[in-house]
Amino acid sequence: MLPKHQPQSNFGKWLLKYRLKLFLFIFIIVVPVTFIIALYLGDYLKYKNVDFGDDIQSNFLSSYITYEDETNHEIINLETPDLIVQVKLISFHVPEYYDETNGHYTIRAKYKTKNNVHIHGFETVFLLQTDWMNAKSETLNMALTENFSTNRMISFNHILPHQPLWFVEVQKPNLYSKITYHIELAMDQEVTVNYYFRTDLLGLTPSTVIDENNA
């Protein structure tokens, strides 16, 4: 009979001695933890992609909030090197039941150019989409001027807050924006630019609520 192989190193002896405990540790602790991390990371990355209808994006610029002097309304600013698109969240309605179809977010928007730049073919696309779960709206194309538009509604028939995973609660969707325009250059040349923005609506106060509080 061949003699049993005995490890020569201290580490090998330790592995041999505690091999059963090590196997149980891997099976009971490491495998479940790895699975949970993969599940959370997969869902987190999965809903970072946003489909604007003609292209899919995962990298976005940040917006910032200012306050309108006359009304104290909160203004979402989407700033590029050439212009600023300003958006007001007018109101929103969250459906109470899953068969309702009246959920929506209502916005107004306008733009103003900077540095006397000459642009044309200006287009804006808005949509709502959450992190962590499959909840998104259809795209809304808006033709903007230098004055706030009339109210435009984005249908969003998803009940929030919602907890798709342990320790993860989705309270509000994000407002995603695509801005496209053409810049006129010398010698009858032009360039087309696209900018993409993400705005977290959590904590943003609708204009109608501000008006009611100031009445």
C-alpha positions as CSV (number, residue, x, y, z in Angstrom):
1,M,0.0,0.0,0.0
2,L,1.3,3.4,-0.9
3,P,1.9,5.8,2.0
4,K,-0.4,8.8,2.3
5,H,0.9,12.0,0.9
6,Q,1.8,14.5,3.6
7,P,2.1,18.2,2.7
8,Q,5.6,19.6,3.4
9,S,4.6,23.2,3.9
10,N,2.8,24.6,7.0
11,F,0.1,26.1,4.7
12,G,-0.4,22.7,3.1
13,K,-0.8,21.0,6.5
14,W,-3.2,23.7,7.6
15,L,-5.3,23.1,4.4
16,L,-5.3,19.4,5.0
17,K,-6.4,19.8,8.6
18,Y,-9.2,22.3,8.0
19,R,-10.3,21.2,4.6
20,L,-13.8,20.3,5.7
21,K,-14.3,23.6,7.6
22,L,-12.9,25.4,4.6
23,F,-15.3,23.7,2.2
24,L,-18.3,24.5,4.5
25,F,-17.2,28.1,4.7
26,I,-17.0,28.5,1.0
27,F,-20.3,26.7,0.4
28,I,-22.3,28.5,3.2
29,I,-20.8,32.0,3.1
30,V,-18.7,32.7,0.0
31,V,-21.0,31.3,-2.6
32,P,-24.2,33.0,-1.4
33,V,-22.4,36.3,-0.9
34,T,-20.9,36.2,-4.3
35,F,-24.4,35.4,-5.8
36,I,-26.0,38.3,-4.0
37,I,-23.3,40.7,-5.1
38,A,-23.6,39.6,-8.7
39,L,-27.4,40.0,-8.4
40,Y,-27.3,43.5,-7.1
41,L,-24.5,44.6,-9.4
42,G,-26.3,43.1,-12.4
43,D,-29.6,44.9,-11.6
44,Y,-27.7,48.2,-10.9
45,L,-25.9,48.1,-14.3
46,K,-28.8,46.8,-16.2
47,Y,-31.0,49.8,-15.7
48,K,-28.2,52.4,-16.2
49,N,-28.7,52.1,-20.0
50,V,-31.3,54.5,-21.4
51,D,-32.9,54.0,-24.8
52,F,-33.9,57.3,-26.4
53,G,-35.4,55.5,-29.4
54,D,-32.5,56.0,-31.8
55,D,-29.6,55.4,-29.5
56,I,-28.8,53.9,-26.1
57,Q,-26.7,55.8,-23.5
58,S,-25.2,55.0,-20.2
59,N,-23.1,58.1,-19.5
60,F,-24.8,61.3,-18.6
61,L,-23.9,64.8,-17.6
62,S,-25.3,66.2,-14.3
63,S,-27.9,68.9,-14.0
64,Y,-28.2,71.5,-11.3
65,I,-31.0,73.3,-9.5
66,T,-31.7,77.0,-9.3
67,Y,-34.6,79.0,-8.1
68,E,-36.8,81.4,-10.1
69,D,-36.8,84.9,-8.6
70,E,-40.5,85.7,-9.1
71,T,-42.0,82.4,-8.0
72,N,-39.3,80.6,-6.1
73,H,-40.0,77.6,-8.4
74,E,-37.2,75.1,-8.6
75,I,-35.5,75.0,-12.1
76,I,-33.6,72.0,-13.5
77,N,-30.7,73.4,-15.6
78,L,-29.2,71.3,-18.4
79,E,-26.1,73.3,-19.4
80,T,-24.0,72.8,-22.5
81,P,-21.1,75.0,-23.7
82,D,-23.6,76.8,-26.0
83,L,-26.9,76.9,-24.2
84,I,-29.0,76.1,-21.1
85,V,-32.2,74.2,-21.2
86,Q,-34.4,74.9,-18.1
87,V,-37.1,72.5,-17.0
88,K,-39.8,72.9,-14.4
89,L,-41.5,70.0,-12.7
90,I,-45.0,71.2,-12.6
91,S,-46.7,68.3,-10.9
92,F,-46.9,64.5,-10.8
93,H,-49.4,61.8,-10.0
94,V,-48.5,58.3,-8.8
95,P,-51.2,55.6,-9.5
96,E,-52.5,53.7,-6.5
97,Y,-53.3,50.5,-8.3
98,Y,-51.5,48.6,-11.0
99,D,-54.4,48.7,-13.4
100,E,-54.6,52.6,-13.4
101,T,-53.3,54.4,-16.5
102,N,-53.3,58.0,-15.2
103,G,-49.8,58.2,-13.7
104,H,-47.8,61.1,-15.1
105,Y,-45.2,63.8,-14.6
106,T,-45.9,67.2,-16.0
107,I,-43.1,69.5,-17.1
108,R,-42.4,72.8,-18.9
109,A,-39.1,73.7,-20.6
110,K,-37.3,76.5,-22.4
111,Y,-33.8,77.3,-23.6
112,K,-31.5,80.2,-23.9
113,T,-28.3,80.4,-25.9
114,K,-24.9,81.7,-24.6
115,N,-22.1,83.6,-26.3
116,N,-24.2,84.7,-29.3
117,V,-23.8,81.2,-30.8
118,H,-25.8,80.5,-33.9
119,I,-27.7,77.2,-33.6
120,H,-30.5,75.5,-35.5
121,G,-32.2,72.1,-35.7
122,F,-32.7,72.2,-31.9
123,E,-34.3,69.1,-30.5
124,T,-35.0,67.9,-27.0
125,V,-36.1,64.4,-25.8
126,F,-37.2,63.6,-22.3
127,L,-38.1,60.3,-20.6
128,L,-38.4,58.9,-17.1
129,Q,-36.7,55.8,-15.9
130,T,-35.8,54.3,-12.5
131,D,-32.7,52.7,-11.2
132,W,-32.7,49.1,-10.0
133,M,-36.0,48.1,-11.7
134,N,-37.7,48.0,-15.1
135,A,-39.9,51.1,-15.0
136,K,-39.7,53.7,-17.7
137,S,-41.9,56.0,-19.8
138,E,-42.2,56.6,-23.5
139,T,-40.0,59.4,-24.9
140,L,-41.4,62.9,-25.1
141,N,-40.1,65.2,-27.9
142,M,-40.4,68.9,-27.2
143,A,-39.9,71.9,-29.5
144,L,-38.6,74.6,-27.2
145,T,-38.4,78.4,-27.4
146,E,-36.9,81.0,-25.2
147,N,-40.1,81.1,-23.2
148,F,-41.5,78.3,-21.0
149,S,-43.6,75.9,-23.0
150,T,-47.1,74.9,-22.1
151,N,-47.5,71.9,-19.8
152,R,-46.4,68.6,-21.3
153,M,-47.2,65.3,-19.7
154,I,-45.0,62.2,-19.5
155,S,-47.1,59.1,-18.7
156,F,-45.5,57.0,-16.0
157,N,-47.8,54.3,-14.7
158,H,-45.6,52.7,-12.1
159,I,-46.3,52.6,-8.4
160,L,-43.5,54.1,-6.3
161,P,-41.9,53.8,-3.7
162,H,-41.1,50.2,-4.5
163,Q,-38.5,47.8,-3.1
164,P,-37.1,45.6,-5.9
165,L,-34.3,44.1,-3.7
166,W,-33.5,43.9,0.0
167,F,-32.1,47.2,1.3
168,V,-33.0,48.9,-2.0
169,E,-36.0,51.2,-2.3
170,V,-36.8,53.2,-5.5
171,Q,-38.8,56.3,-4.6
172,K,-38.7,58.4,-7.7
173,P,-37.7,58.0,-11.4
174,N,-34.9,59.9,-13.0
175,L,-35.5,62.5,-15.7
176,Y,-33.3,61.7,-18.6
177,S,-32.8,64.4,-21.4
178,K,-31.2,64.3,-24.8
179,I,-30.3,67.7,-26.4
180,T,-29.4,67.9,-30.1
181,Y,-28.6,70.9,-32.2
182,H,-26.5,72.1,-35.1
183,I,-23.8,74.8,-34.7
184,E,-23.1,77.0,-37.7
185,L,-19.4,77.4,-38.5
186,A,-17.6,79.5,-41.0
187,M,-17.6,78.7,-44.8
188,D,-21.2,77.3,-44.6
189,Q,-20.0,74.5,-42.4
190,E,-21.9,73.1,-39.4
191,V,-21.5,70.5,-36.7
192,T,-24.1,68.4,-34.9
193,V,-23.8,67.9,-31.2
194,N,-25.6,65.7,-28.7
195,Y,-25.7,66.0,-24.9
196,Y,-27.3,63.7,-22.4
197,F,-28.4,64.6,-18.9
198,R,-29.6,62.7,-15.8
199,T,-31.7,64.4,-13.1
200,D,-32.7,62.7,-9.9
201,L,-36.2,63.9,-9.1
202,L,-36.1,62.8,-5.5
203,G,-36.4,65.8,-3.3
204,L,-37.5,68.1,-6.1
205,T,-40.7,70.1,-5.2
206,P,-43.3,70.5,-8.0
207,S,-44.1,74.1,-8.9
208,T,-47.8,73.6,-8.0
209,V,-46.9,72.6,-4.5
210,I,-44.6,75.7,-4.1
211,D,-47.5,77.9,-5.4
212,E,-49.9,76.4,-2.8
213,N,-47.4,76.9,0.0
214,N,-46.9,80.6,-1.0
215,A,-50.6,81.4,-1.4
